[in-house]
Amino acid sequence: MIAEILSVGTELLMGQIANTDAQYVSRRLAELGVALYRHTAVGDNPARVKEALGEALSRADIVITTGGLGPTEDDLTKEMVAEYFGLEMQLHRPSLEAIEAFMARVGHPMGENNRKQAYFPVGALILPNACGTAPGCVVEAQGKAVAVLPGPPHELKDMFEKQLAPWLARRSGAHIESRFLRVFGIGESRLETMLKDLFHTDNPTLALYCGPGEVQARVSALAKDADAARAMIAPLEAEIRRRLGDAVYGEGADCSIEKTAFTLLKSRGETVTFAESCTGGLLAARLVGVPGASEVLGESHVTYADAAKARVLGVKPETLERYTAVSAECAREMAEGARRISGADWAVSTTGYAGPDGGADGTPVGTVFIAVAGKHGTQVKECHFRGQRAFIRTLAASWGFNMLRLEMEK
Amino acid sequence: MIAEILSVGTELLMGQIANTDAQYVSRRLAELGVALYRHTAVGDNPARVKEALGEALSRADIVITTGGLGPTEDDLTKEMVAEYFGLEMQLHRPSLEAIEAFMARVGHPMGENNRKQAYFPVGALILPNACGTAPGCVVEAQGKAVAVLPGPPHELKDMFEKQLAPWLARRSGAHIESRFLRVFGIGESRLETMLKDLFHTDNPTLALYCGPGEVQARVSALAKDADAARAMIAPLEAEIRRRLGDAVYGEGADCSIEKTAFTLLKSRGETVTFAESCTGGLLAARLVGVPGASEVLGESHVTYADAAKARVLGVKPETLERYTAVSAECAREMAEGARRISGADWAVSTTGYAGPDGGADGTPVGTVFIAVAGKHGTQVKECHFRGQRAFIRTLAASWGFNMLRLEMEK
């Protein structure tokens, strides 16, 4: 099965947003074993949408469109699909009711333009939207298929995962299975050297993907079914794990360093708290992003000002004066203070310069001290990150979770 | 002048990266007054690159390619441009010398495949690469132009700004100027109704873009220079602001609701603190993301467990028992307690069900209470959000900043 992606939205051609919808769908198609040969993006222009759709359908078996399902006049993807195949648009009453219920719940009046979102080409398979008003659909005609998905990324992902992926899996014969090994603390080029001789096979294949502070090693195999593919992956995966040891913190595209920390805490029946300065709530926010976080987190504190470090966490004024707030000593007292006041089993602290300015004493931007306090003592690490403010804060939080996980595994 | 972008790289079709090159070039073309009607991305496949190039040239005056200039065998963009126009490839000696000097400087041996990067279609205008080995070029033939740019974003940006932008500005007469008005609290379809009669002009134009919890209204004008374009935008912008009132919280593609709150706090010399339950640190983390946040934030607290709400913030046990933690009463006491213990001028609290589960009493997922406490009292809002856990938390944090801004502006 050969697919193409057609994204619709003037905001793409204006450069207001990157086409992350196309990226997401592409990655998932690769995992589902669907060949993808082209992305096209056009603006909210009926003639150009229809022209691009026709071209894509002349080359591909299925075209997946993203965007252009909103309530406004220039949202016209479904209409152009109908026009291309010569189909009428028809009201889908369950969709209208779902949209009315959605608008009532969010307290907005139902406009005439919202009704438009409940019309579909005759015969379309409707894909309900769990996250917004615009349902998607799959239209099959003339031996081809067009899957119409909404543009907002969270709506697109939810609809793709729950509805389009199973539909595609049923259609596609071959099976690609992939494992994503998540590696923390080893840079991409060192990793490439460590695994050099493992890259030279066609099936299974090994590829590295670089993320902020971590690398994913993807092992993929193509086979007649999932079991056969998994059997091909297993020995390569085992060899990678043997070489990388505890730098492999988890597996799966949905895995993250905070989920790994959460799972470890939960399995041990333990709790954690954070004392954040430069990360300013990121550690807590990322842990709370994991469903069930209340089982391992009761409270957490951001102490950004020196006075707050002293008053809330009990950092000694002498420590702040002698070593400054950006010091191993301060990080240690922050973590130990947070653990004491919260009664948590573990505490992780961060203090550093995320930029744009470094310390008045010449300490460079990117200097961050991270401490992990537990019942067997406190570990402190001095890190030197490079990049913009947001990137440094993200890395500091990730290293905090990584230190916590390694301490727990000791 | 009509342009198209053709991006070359299998990594785009695998979904390994988003096409940020296309986004960057699109934004700059809009600023330079060059009309852009389509993005296309294909893999590192000679036949498909050549086919897509021919199609793009049949529609556009200029095609800007990104990627496929590396030293490896599957990098073939220049070769396909030459083949399309029937031109020979020719060694460009200054480029070869620059590549040799670059490789010597970074300490890598010069390979035969690096020589390939110094070959160009006969007659091409060479665009030297200040950041890497691959020079770009502009090929003009058959009344059309193809600009060939490298794929790595920092190389592309440098080459675009220093070399292609001046070339394009000389070619293009017109100038496009845009203003982005940021609107919070009015949904896209209601906004469209409120501004309906303003959409029907060709120049300036008005368009709406939907983001999480907010909408951007873009006003663009095409004129002979920036001043003339701005003069065309001003009356339309004034009319939009008159209709939308305080729902317009800022202007500019880089603006955000937390930056607006930060700027207001700073201009008044006031401070804020947060008492977060379901947002779990997101409010603090987003405010700390703004450089200079230490001027307006000293401390902040995540109180996820009921016991933490009571102990850290002083929420009354009777309140928790009678109304539960997800209640207007609890949100109010959280905000007032946080303001009291921190000494901040303002406090914002959040408590709700972000999912996957709602309340044991049947309160649905997405129910969030947000309170803002200040010296003139406390406001509480009950919100009903829909979507995944991460989306609900993001919306709750955004609404918290919006309530804070509106309270300050009262």
Interface residues (C-beta under 8 A of the other chain):
Chain A: S7 T10 E11 L12 L13 M14 G15 Q16 I17 A18 N19 T20 A22 Q23 Y24 V25 S26 R27 R28 L29 A30 L36 Y37 R38 H39 T40 A41 V42 G43 N45 R48 A52 E55 G70 P71 T72 E73 D74 F102 R105 V106 G107 H108 P109 G111 N113 N114 A130 C131 G132 G151 P152 H154 D158 Y209 F274 E276 C278 T279 G280 G281 L282 L283 A284 A285 R286 L287 V288 G289 P291 A293 S294 L297 G298 E299 S300 H301 V302 T303 Y304 A305 A307 A308 V312 S342 G355 P356 R389 A390 R393
Chain B: S7 L12 L13 M14 G15 Q16 I17 A18 N19 T20 A22 Q23 Y24 V25 S26 R27 R28 L29 A30 L36 Y37 R38 H39 T40 A41 V42 G43 N45 R48 A52 E55 S178 G187 E188 S189 R190 E192 T193 F199 A207 L208 Y209 C210 P212 Q216 R218 A253 F274 E276 C278 T279 G280 G281 L282 L283 A284 A285 L287 V288 G289 P291 A293 S294 L297 G298 E299 S300 H301 V302 T303 Y304 A305 A307 A308 V312 S342 G355 P356 H384 F385 R386 G387 Q388 R389 A390 F391 R393
